[in-house]
Amino acid sequence: TFGGVGTFALAQGRVHHFYGVASFATVRQDAGVFVGATELALGQANAEKFYGVAQLGLSKNLAGSFAGVTQLSLAHNDAESFGGVLQLAPYDRAGDFYGLAQVGGYDRTERDFVGALQLGLAHDEADRFRGLVQVSLAHAASRDFGGALQLAPYAHTNDFAGLVQLGVLSRDDEEFAGGLQLGIINKVGSGSLFSEGRDGSFAGVAQIGWVNWNDGKFAGALQLGTVNLATKGFTGLAQIGLASATEREMWAPVQVGALFAVAEEFHGIAQIGTVTVADHARGAQLGVVNVSSDDHHGLQLGLVDYSGDIRGAQIGLVNVADKVRGVQIGLFNNASSLRGLQIGVVNHAEDGSLVPWSTIINMGFGSDGGEAPLAASND
């Protein structure tokens, strides 16, 4: 046990309990319990428990429990429990970190990070992050992220709760809850893009990127990108891109896909694209080719329109439906069962009209049961 001003060792300094101002060793300084201002070593500074201002080991700082201002090294900082302001070295490791910043080339917190900033040029890692910013020039990772910003070329979490996740690849294996997910590729759910895995869910403002892939339910304002996909349903304002697709139910005013817009069940104002496809649609389909394979309540407007059961209007060059309960307007109109009007150059209705073929206008009174009562036609 030492109590005084300081200790000095030409090689290795070793003391069980140190109470003083500073200890210095050229090679290695060891202390069971250090209480003072500075532990300094040109090689390695070790303390089972450190209470002071700074631990300065040029090659390595090691503390079981650190409570002070800074751990500073030219190579490696290691603390099982760090409570202070700054941990700064090319390689920083902490079991638990409670402080202002962990800054280095490679930063790792194995359990809880609670602070303002984790900055690692090559890698940031925290099992549970609670802070403002996790930023890296390469890879930022956290199992459970709660903060303002995660920023890295590869930003990766299991669960994200924050304002912005920004990266070239922004990935959350299970859940995103917050503001914006921004990246070249944004994906939520471990089954996204490349493999099958757990479902993910997005609850936030928007996914904006080149590819937005939500392997689960999307609840937010917007998916905006070249390719947009939600595999377990979409509830929001819009999907907008070159290709937009939603499996299961989509509840949104618009779905826009310059090439194609696809929804298993669409409920909204309009699907817009070169090709629009839905099994069930409530609203409008506006495209070159519009397809509602089962039923459509609303408007189909395009060059070619098809619906299993249309209740509304088909307007195009070619309109085809199994059941029409409304109006078809085009050059060629075809219906297996017609209750309504066909207006076109060639009209065909197998059931519901007096004659199967007509021109200009055809009126049908087909029944949902199959056989139609006496119908009228105008050739």
C-alpha positions as CSV (number, residue, x, y, z in Angstrom):
1,T,0.0,0.0,0.0
2,F,1.4,3.4,-1.0
3,G,0.2,6.8,0.4
4,G,2.0,9.9,-0.7
5,V,2.8,12.0,-3.8
6,G,3.9,9.5,-6.3
7,T,5.8,6.4,-7.3
8,F,8.5,6.0,-10.0
9,A,9.8,2.8,-11.5
10,L,12.5,2.4,-14.2
11,A,10.8,-0.9,-15.4
12,Q,7.7,-2.2,-13.6
13,G,5.9,-0.5,-10.7
14,R,3.6,-2.6,-8.6
15,V,1.5,-1.6,-5.6
16,H,-1.6,-3.2,-4.1
17,H,-3.2,0.1,-3.0
18,F,-2.1,3.5,-4.3
19,Y,-3.2,6.8,-2.7
20,G,-1.4,9.8,-4.1
21,V,-1.0,12.1,-7.1
22,A,0.7,10.1,-9.8
23,S,2.5,6.8,-10.5
24,F,4.9,6.4,-13.4
25,A,6.7,3.4,-14.9
26,T,8.7,3.1,-18.1
27,V,7.5,-0.4,-18.9
28,R,4.4,-1.4,-16.8
29,Q,2.5,0.1,-13.9
30,D,0.2,-2.2,-11.8
31,A,-2.2,-1.3,-9.1
32,G,-4.9,-3.2,-7.4
33,V,-6.7,0.0,-6.3
34,F,-5.6,3.3,-7.7
35,V,-6.8,6.6,-6.2
36,G,-5.1,9.6,-7.5
37,A,-4.7,11.9,-10.5
38,T,-2.7,10.0,-13.1
39,E,-1.4,6.4,-13.7
40,L,1.2,6.7,-16.4
41,A,3.2,4.1,-18.2
42,L,5.3,4.1,-21.4
43,G,4.1,0.5,-21.8
44,Q,1.0,-0.7,-20.0
45,A,-1.0,0.8,-17.1
46,N,-3.1,-1.6,-15.2
47,A,-5.6,-1.1,-12.3
48,E,-8.2,-3.4,-11.0
49,K,-10.1,-0.3,-9.7
50,F,-9.2,3.1,-10.9
51,Y,-10.5,6.3,-9.3
52,G,-8.8,9.4,-10.7
53,V,-8.3,11.7,-13.6
54,A,-6.4,9.8,-16.3
55,Q,-5.0,6.4,-17.0
56,L,-2.2,6.9,-19.6
57,G,-0.6,3.8,-21.0
58,L,1.1,4.3,-24.4
59,S,0.6,0.7,-25.4
60,K,-2.4,-0.3,-23.2
61,N,-4.7,0.8,-20.4
62,L,-6.5,-1.9,-18.5
63,A,-9.0,-1.3,-15.7
64,G,-11.5,-3.7,-14.2
65,S,-13.5,-0.6,-13.0
66,F,-12.7,2.9,-14.2
67,A,-14.1,6.0,-12.6
68,G,-12.4,9.1,-13.8
69,V,-12.0,11.5,-16.8
70,T,-10.2,9.6,-19.5
71,Q,-8.4,6.5,-20.6
72,L,-5.9,7.5,-23.3
73,S,-3.6,5.2,-25.2
74,L,-1.8,5.1,-28.5
75,A,-2.9,1.4,-28.9
76,H,-5.5,-0.1,-26.6
77,N,-8.0,0.9,-23.9
78,D,-9.8,-1.8,-21.9
79,A,-12.3,-1.4,-19.1
80,E,-14.8,-3.9,-17.8
81,S,-16.8,-1.0,-16.5
82,F,-16.0,2.6,-17.7
83,G,-17.5,5.6,-16.0
84,G,-15.9,8.9,-17.2
85,V,-15.7,11.4,-20.1
86,L,-13.6,9.9,-22.8
87,Q,-12.1,6.6,-23.9
88,L,-9.6,7.3,-26.7
89,A,-7.4,4.8,-28.5
90,P,-7.1,3.0,-31.8
91,Y,-8.9,0.1,-30.1
92,D,-11.3,0.8,-27.3
93,R,-13.2,-1.9,-25.4
94,A,-15.6,-1.7,-22.5
95,G,-17.9,-4.2,-20.8
96,D,-20.2,-1.3,-19.8
97,F,-19.6,2.3,-20.9
98,Y,-21.1,5.3,-19.1
99,G,-19.6,8.5,-20.3
100,L,-19.4,11.2,-23.0
101,A,-17.6,9.5,-25.8
102,Q,-15.8,6.4,-26.9
103,V,-13.5,7.4,-29.8
104,G,-11.1,5.2,-31.8
105,G,-10.4,3.1,-34.8
106,Y,-12.3,0.1,-33.4
107,D,-14.8,0.7,-30.6
108,R,-16.6,-2.1,-28.8
109,T,-18.9,-2.1,-25.8
110,E,-20.0,-5.6,-25.0
111,R,-23.1,-4.7,-22.9
112,D,-24.5,-1.2,-22.3
113,F,-23.3,2.0,-23.9
114,V,-24.8,5.1,-22.3
115,G,-23.3,8.3,-23.6
116,A,-23.3,10.9,-26.3
117,L,-21.0,9.5,-29.0
118,Q,-19.5,6.3,-30.1
119,L,-17.1,7.0,-32.9
120,G,-15.0,4.3,-34.5
121,L,-13.3,4.9,-37.8
122,A,-13.5,1.2,-38.8
123,H,-16.1,-0.3,-36.4
124,D,-18.6,0.7,-33.7
125,E,-20.3,-2.0,-31.7
126,A,-22.6,-1.9,-28.7
127,D,-25.0,-4.6,-27.5
128,R,-27.3,-1.9,-26.1
129,F,-26.8,1.6,-27.2
130,R,-28.4,4.6,-25.4
131,G,-27.0,7.9,-26.6
132,L,-27.0,10.5,-29.3
133,V,-24.8,9.3,-32.2
134,Q,-23.2,6.1,-33.2
135,V,-20.9,6.8,-36.2
136,S,-18.3,5.0,-38.2
137,L,-16.6,5.3,-41.6
138,A,-17.2,1.5,-42.1
139,H,-19.6,-0.4,-39.8
140,A,-21.8,0.6,-36.9
141,A,-23.7,-2.2,-35.1
142,S,-26.0,-2.5,-32.1
143,R,-28.4,-5.2,-31.1
144,D,-30.7,-2.7,-29.4
145,F,-30.2,0.9,-30.5
146,G,-31.9,3.9,-28.9
147,G,-30.6,7.3,-29.9
148,A,-30.8,10.1,-32.4
149,L,-28.5,8.9,-35.3
150,Q,-26.7,5.8,-36.5
151,L,-24.4,6.8,-39.3
152,A,-22.1,4.4,-41.2
153,P,-21.7,2.9,-44.7
154,Y,-23.1,-0.3,-43.1
155,A,-25.5,0.6,-40.3
156,H,-26.9,-2.5,-38.6
157,T,-29.1,-3.2,-35.6
158,N,-31.6,-5.8,-34.4
159,D,-34.0,-3.2,-33.1
160,F,-33.7,0.5,-34.0
161,A,-35.5,3.2,-32.0
162,G,-34.4,6.7,-33.0
163,L,-34.6,9.5,-35.4
164,V,-32.4,8.6,-38.4
165,Q,-30.5,5.5,-39.6
166,L,-28.2,6.5,-42.5
167,G,-25.9,4.3,-44.5
168,V,-25.1,2.8,-47.8
169,L,-26.7,-0.3,-46.4
170,S,-29.1,0.4,-43.5
171,R,-30.3,-2.8,-41.9
172,D,-32.5,-3.8,-39.0
173,D,-33.1,-7.5,-38.5
174,E,-36.3,-7.2,-36.5
175,E,-37.8,-3.7,-35.9
176,F,-37.4,-0.1,-37.0
177,A,-39.3,2.5,-34.9
178,G,-38.5,6.1,-35.4
179,G,-38.1,8.7,-38.1
180,L,-36.1,8.0,-41.3
181,Q,-34.2,5.0,-42.7
182,L,-32.0,6.4,-45.4
183,G,-29.6,4.4,-47.6
184,I,-28.8,3.0,-51.0
185,I,-30.3,-0.2,-49.6
186,N,-32.7,-0.1,-46.6
187,K,-34.0,-3.3,-45.2
188,V,-36.0,-4.4,-42.2
189,G,-36.3,-8.0,-41.3
190,S,-33.5,-10.6,-41.4
191,G,-35.2,-12.3,-44.3
192,S,-34.9,-9.2,-46.5
193,L,-33.2,-9.3,-49.8
194,F,-30.9,-12.3,-49.6
195,S,-32.3,-15.0,-47.3
196,E,-35.3,-16.2,-45.4
197,G,-35.5,-15.2,-41.7
198,R,-37.5,-13.5,-39.1
199,D,-40.2,-11.0,-40.0
200,G,-39.5,-7.4,-39.5
201,S,-41.7,-4.4,-38.9
202,F,-41.3,-0.7,-39.8
203,A,-43.1,1.9,-37.8
204,G,-41.7,5.4,-38.7
205,V,-41.9,8.2,-41.1
206,A,-40.2,6.9,-44.3
207,Q,-37.8,4.5,-46.0
208,I,-35.9,6.4,-48.6
209,G,-33.3,4.8,-50.8
210,W,-32.5,3.0,-54.0
211,V,-34.0,-0.2,-52.7
212,N,-36.5,-0.3,-49.7
213,W,-37.2,-3.8,-48.5
214,N,-39.5,-4.4,-45.5
215,D,-39.8,-8.1,-44.8
216,G,-42.9,-7.5,-42.7
217,K,-45.5,-4.9,-42.1
218,F,-44.8,-1.3,-43.0
219,A,-46.6,1.5,-41.1
220,G,-45.4,5.0,-42.0
221,A,-45.8,7.8,-44.4
222,L,-43.7,6.8,-47.4
223,Q,-41.5,4.3,-49.1
224,L,-39.6,6.2,-51.8
225,G,-37.1,4.5,-54.0
226,T,-36.3,2.7,-57.2
227,V,-37.7,-0.6,-55.8
228,N,-40.1,-0.8,-52.8
229,L,-41.4,-3.9,-51.2
230,A,-43.5,-4.6,-48.1
231,T,-44.1,-8.3,-47.6
232,K,-46.7,-8.3,-44.8
233,G,-48.8,-5.3,-45.7
234,F,-48.5,-1.5,-46.1
235,T,-50.3,1.2,-44.2
236,G,-49.3,4.8,-45.0
237,L,-49.5,7.5,-47.6
238,A,-47.6,6.2,-50.6
239,Q,-45.2,3.8,-52.2
240,I,-43.4,5.6,-55.0
241,G,-40.7,4.1,-57.3
242,L,-39.9,2.4,-60.5
243,A,-41.3,-0.8,-59.0
244,S,-43.6,-0.9,-56.0
245,A,-45.1,-4.0,-54.5
246,T,-47.1,-4.9,-51.4
247,E,-48.0,-8.4,-50.3
248,R,-51.3,-8.8,-48.3
249,E,-53.3,-5.6,-47.7
250,M,-52.2,-2.1,-48.8
251,W,-54.0,0.9,-47.3
252,A,-52.7,4.1,-48.9
253,P,-54.0,6.9,-51.1
254,V,-51.5,6.0,-53.9
255,Q,-49.1,3.3,-55.1
256,V,-46.9,4.4,-57.9
257,G,-44.6,2.2,-59.9
258,A,-43.3,3.7,-63.1
259,L,-42.7,0.1,-64.4
260,F,-45.2,-1.7,-62.2
261,A,-47.3,-1.3,-59.1
262,V,-48.4,-4.5,-57.4
263,A,-50.6,-5.1,-54.4
264,E,-52.3,-8.2,-53.2
265,E,-55.2,-6.1,-51.8
266,F,-55.3,-2.5,-52.7
267,H,-57.4,0.0,-50.7
268,G,-56.9,3.6,-51.8
269,I,-57.3,6.2,-54.5
270,A,-55.1,4.9,-57.2
271,Q,-52.5,2.4,-58.4
272,I,-50.4,4.1,-61.0
273,G,-47.8,2.6,-63.3
274,T,-47.1,1.1,-66.7
275,V,-48.5,-2.2,-65.3
276,T,-50.8,-2.2,-62.3
277,V,-51.7,-5.5,-60.7
278,A,-53.9,-6.5,-57.7
279,D,-55.9,-9.5,-56.7
280,H,-58.5,-7.3,-55.0
281,A,-58.7,-3.5,-55.7
282,R,-60.8,-0.7,-54.2
283,G,-60.0,2.5,-56.0
284,A,-58.5,3.2,-59.5
285,Q,-55.9,1.5,-61.6
286,L,-54.2,3.9,-64.0
287,G,-51.7,2.3,-66.4
288,V,-51.0,0.9,-69.8
289,V,-52.0,-2.5,-68.6
290,N,-54.3,-2.9,-65.5
291,V,-55.1,-6.2,-63.9
292,S,-57.4,-7.1,-61.0
293,S,-57.4,-10.9,-61.1
294,D,-60.3,-11.4,-58.6
295,D,-62.4,-8.3,-58.2
296,H,-62.2,-4.5,-58.6
297,H,-64.5,-1.8,-57.2
298,G,-63.7,1.4,-59.0
299,L,-62.0,2.5,-62.2
300,Q,-59.6,0.9,-64.6
301,L,-58.1,3.3,-67.1
302,G,-55.5,2.2,-69.6
303,L,-54.8,0.6,-73.0
304,V,-55.6,-2.9,-71.7
305,D,-57.8,-3.6,-68.7
306,Y,-58.7,-6.9,-67.1
307,S,-60.7,-7.9,-64.1
308,G,-62.3,-11.0,-62.8
309,D,-65.2,-9.0,-61.4
310,I,-65.5,-5.3,-62.2
311,R,-67.9,-3.1,-60.3
312,G,-67.4,0.3,-61.8
313,A,-65.8,1.3,-65.1
314,Q,-63.2,0.0,-67.5
315,I,-62.0,2.5,-70.0
316,G,-59.3,1.5,-72.6
317,L,-58.6,0.2,-76.0
318,V,-59.3,-3.4,-74.8
319,N,-61.4,-4.2,-71.8
320,V,-62.0,-7.7,-70.6
321,A,-63.8,-9.0,-67.5
322,D,-65.6,-12.1,-66.4
323,K,-68.3,-10.1,-64.7
324,V,-69.2,-6.5,-65.5
325,R,-71.4,-4.5,-63.1
326,G,-71.0,-1.1,-64.6
327,V,-69.6,0.2,-67.9
328,Q,-66.9,-0.8,-70.4
329,I,-65.7,1.9,-72.9
330,G,-63.2,1.0,-75.6
331,L,-62.5,-0.3,-79.0
332,F,-63.1,-3.9,-77.9
333,N,-65.1,-4.8,-74.8
334,N,-65.6,-8.4,-73.6
335,A,-67.6,-9.7,-70.7
336,S,-68.7,-13.2,-69.7
337,S,-71.6,-11.7,-67.7
338,L,-72.8,-8.1,-68.3
339,R,-75.1,-6.0,-66.1
340,G,-74.5,-2.4,-67.4
341,L,-73.2,-0.9,-70.6
342,Q,-70.6,-1.6,-73.2
343,I,-69.7,1.2,-75.5
344,G,-67.2,0.5,-78.3
345,V,-66.5,-0.6,-81.8
346,V,-66.8,-4.3,-80.9
347,N,-68.8,-5.5,-77.9
348,H,-69.1,-9.1,-76.7
349,A,-71.1,-10.4,-73.8
350,E,-71.8,-14.1,-73.3
351,D,-74.5,-13.6,-70.7
352,G,-76.8,-10.8,-70.1
353,S,-77.3,-9.3,-73.5
354,L,-79.8,-10.3,-76.2
355,V,-77.1,-11.1,-78.8
356,P,-73.5,-12.0,-77.9
357,W,-71.9,-9.5,-80.4
358,S,-72.8,-5.9,-81.0
359,T,-71.3,-2.6,-82.0
360,I,-71.4,0.9,-80.7
361,I,-73.5,0.2,-77.6
362,N,-74.6,-2.9,-75.7
363,M,-76.8,-3.1,-72.6
364,G,-76.9,-6.2,-70.4
365,F,-79.0,-7.3,-67.4
366,G,-76.9,-10.3,-66.3
367,S,-77.6,-11.7,-62.9
368,D,-75.1,-12.7,-60.2
369,G,-76.7,-16.2,-60.3
370,G,-75.6,-16.9,-63.8
371,E,-78.7,-17.0,-66.1
372,A,-79.9,-13.6,-67.2
373,P,-83.4,-12.3,-67.8
374,L,-84.4,-11.0,-71.2
375,A,-81.9,-8.3,-72.2
376,A,-81.7,-5.4,-74.6
377,S,-79.1,-4.7,-77.2
378,N,-78.5,-2.0,-79.7
379,D,-76.6,-2.8,-82.9
